[in-house]
Amino acid sequence: MATPRTKNVAAQFDTSYSWLIMVASFLVQTVIFGTLSSLGVYYAHFVEDLSWSPSQAAIIPSAVFGTSCLMGPIVSVMYYSIGSRCTTILGGLLTFAGFVAAFLADSSDRFWITFAFCIVGIGVGTALGSCHPIITEYFLKYRHTALTVSTIGGAFGPFMIPVIVQYFLKHYGFQGAALLHGGLALQVVVLGMLMRSTGAFETSSSKLRDKCQFQLLKQPLFLLMCLNCAMWGGTNFIHSSMINTLIIERGLSADTAALMVSASGAANLIGRMLVALIAHKGDNLRIWLYFATSTMFTIGVSLCVIGSTVPEFLSFQLLNGLGFGSMRSISPSLMLYLFGPENMSASRGFMTPFVGASGLLAPLLAGLLAEAYDMTAAYYLATGLGLVNVITCVGLALKSHGARTDTKQEPVAAEPLEIDG
C-alpha cells in the first residue's frame, strides 16, 4: 500500500548543510573562474612561444568564453530537469575532457586545440550553472550573504590559478600544463556530489516553455540587465585575454604579467569580501553600489593602455580588480532582488548568452584590431564597451526602483510523493 509523504522543503533552509553547500559553490567557482582567468596566460604562450598571430590566439579565449556563456539556457533546463548535482558533475567531466583533448593535440595543430578549448568552454558553462541557484534553495534568512560569500570563489581562483598555470607552462610545456589543469577540473566533480537539489523552486509543469520561463524575455528591465551583462562581459573578456600580451609588449616579462593578473585577482577578492560585509543592506544601496563599482572597473581597464611600468600596471590592475570583484559580487543579489529566487536559474540562463555573444565576438574583434594596429586599438574597444556598461547601470538603477520586495520568498510546499511500502 502506498503512503503519501510531503517533502518538508522549508526545513532545509539555513541548516549546517546549507553552509556546506555555500562552501562547495565557492570552491567550484574558484576552479572555474580561475580557469577562465588563465586564458590570458595561454594566449601569451601561443603568441610569444608558439608564434601564433594575435588574431589566431584570440580564437581560444573567444571559443571558451563564448561556448561557456551560450550554454546558459541549456544549463537552466538541465538544472530544473536533472538537478544541480548531475549538472555540476557533468560540467567538471566535460572540462576535464577538454583539457585531455588539448594534451593529446600537437602544439602546432590550431584546429584541434581550438576544438579542445570549445569542450572546456562547454564544461565551464555547465559547471557554473548551479552555483547561484543552489544557494537560493538552501538559504532564506542569510540568502544575500551566502550568495555574496560564494562569489568570492570567483576572485580566489583568478588570484591563484593563473600563476599556477604559468608555472605549469614554464616547466612542463603546453601538453603538461593542459593535463595538470584537467586534474584541477576534476575537483569540480567531487564538489558537485555535495550539491543535492531540494526541489524548492522547481515547476510542476513538464512543458519545456514552463521550465525555461520565457516570460522573462518580455520584461524591459530584464533585457536592460542582459545588455549590461553583455557590455561588462565584452570589456572583461578583452582585458583578461590580452592583458598579459599588453604587459609583455611594454617590455616586461611573462612572469611579471602573470603576477599582474594575480594582483588583479587579489583586488577582486578584497572587493568581494568587502561587499559580503554589506550584503544584507538595503536594495537601493546595493544597486547604486553596482553602478559605482562598474565605473571603477571601466576606469581601471581603460587606464591599462597608458601603462608602461610595474607600478602603473599594478595600480591599474588593482583598480579594475577591485571594481570588477565588487560588481560581480553584487550581481547575483541584484538578480535575486529584481527577478526573485524562483527565477534565479532561468534569469542567469537567459543572460549568459548575451555575455557569451560578447565573449565570442569581443576578443576576436580585439585580436583583429591588435593585428591590424596594435594592442592600444584593442583596448579602445574595451573602453567603449565599458562606457556603455556604465550607462546601462544608471538605467537599471532608475528603472528598478521598487521592482521586488519579496527576495526572501519561501517556496510553495511540494506535492505529496507516492512511495512504496
Secondary structure by P-SEA (a helix, b strand, c coil): cbbbbbcccccccccaaaaaaaaaaaaaaaaaaaaaaaaaaaaaaaaccccccccccaaaaaaaaaaaaaaaaaaaaaaacccaaaaaaaaaaaaaaaaaaaaaccccaaaaaaaaaaaaaaaaaaaaccccaaaaaccccaaaaaaaaaaaaaaaaaaccaaaaaaaaacccaaaaaaaaaaaaaaaaaaaaacccccccccccccccccccccccccaaaaaaaaaaaaaaaaaaaaaacaaaaaaaacccaaaaaaaaaaaaaaaaaaaaaaaaaccccaaaaaaaaaaaaaaaaaaaaaccccccaaaaaaaaaaaaaaaaaaaaaaaaaaaacccccaaaaaaaaaaaaaaaaaacaaaaaaaaaaaccaaaaaaaaaaaaaaaaaaaaaaaaaaccccccccccccccccccccc
